[in-house]
Amino acid sequence: MKDIAQACGVSVATVSKALNGQPDIGEETRVRVCEMA
């Protein structure tokens, strides 16, 4: 997750939230993270 976070320019917590479908992550960020994963 650390590598994904670094590549996307977000925190590890944001990557975790995006992958777990938390509602407080923007759609653009979620898509970017999921594409990198």
N, C-alpha and C positions, 0 to 999 in steps of 0.2 A: 504494500500500500504506500510505503514511503516513496518508491520510485514513481508510482502513478501520480501522487500528490506533487512531487517535484516537477514532473513533465507537464502537469496541468496548471501549475502555479497556484495551488490551493493547499490547505492543511490536510494532514492525515485524517483528522476528525471529519473534514468535509468529504473526503473520499469515502470514509466509512458510512456517513449519513447518506450519501448519494447511492451507494451500492445497496444499502438497506431500505431505500425508499422513503426516507424521512421527508416530511412535507416542507421543511424549512430550507430546502436547497432549491435554488433556481433551476428551471428546466434546462437552460443552456449549459449550466455547470454539470448537471446530472448527465446530460447527453455526452458532453466532452469526457467526463470521467468514465462513463460506461464504454465509450469507444476505445479508450486507452486500456481498459482492463482486459 
